[in-house]
Amino acid sequence: MRGVGGTPPTGPARPPADSWGRARLSALWAIDEAVPLEVTWLTYQDIIDAYRHPDADVGKKLLTSVIDRIKTAVPAGLEELAQLGRTLEKRRDDILAWFDHPGSSNGPTEAINGRLEHLRGIALGFRNLVNYRLRSLLEAGGFRPLIHSLS
């Protein structure tokens, strides 16, 4: 269970390290109806392993092989995983660029977008588009009044 007994409440779930957890997974994977779950879970673990690999070049190769595998070799009945494979293939260059620039984040952009979404939600009373744009710049921290000199 995540978030209990000293385990972190956030972040990806890790495979069970103890024999009891591994035995439960083995029992689950022995059930024929759990094959789609097993394929999806193992793909998820492969993606995590690629991102966690200490060598970025090896991690990039691992993720490339995962993308190649799930874009073509997905069992029938796993439409969501097949869709993920198509999406990862379309965005391959963007996804793999993370390994060339580790630690990069779109957090600052998402923070500004969140503030603008909040403003949009409360700005229904703006009748003047110019005022709305000015308020958006002010809210996003991009409004920098300048003193224009005549010289």
C-alpha positions, 0 to 999 in steps of 0.5 A: 500500500502506498503512503503507509508504513514509511512508503512515499504517498506520491510517485510511481509504484515500485515492484514488490521487493519482498517474496510475499509481493512477488508471489502475489504478482506471480499468482496474478499473472497465472490467471488468463484474464490478467494477461492484458494487465500483465502486459500493461504493467510490464510496459509501465515498468519498462518505461520507469526503468528507462527514465530511472537508468543512471546513464542517459544514453542507455535510458534513451535506447531502452525507451526507444525499444519500448516505443518500438515494441508498443507501437507494433506488438500490442496484443488484441484487446489492449486498445489503450496501450496501442493508442499510447504506442501511436502517441509515443511514436508521434511525439518520439522526438519530444519524449526522447529529448528529455534524455538529452536535457535531464531535469528539464520541466514544463512546470513554470509554463504550467504554473502560468497556464494555471493562473491564466485558466483561473483568470479566464474562469473569473473574467466572465464580466470583462466586456473590453478585450483590451482590459482582459489582455491587460489583466492577463498580463498582470496576472501572469507577471508579464506586465512590465510598465516602461517609462518611454523617454522622449529623447 
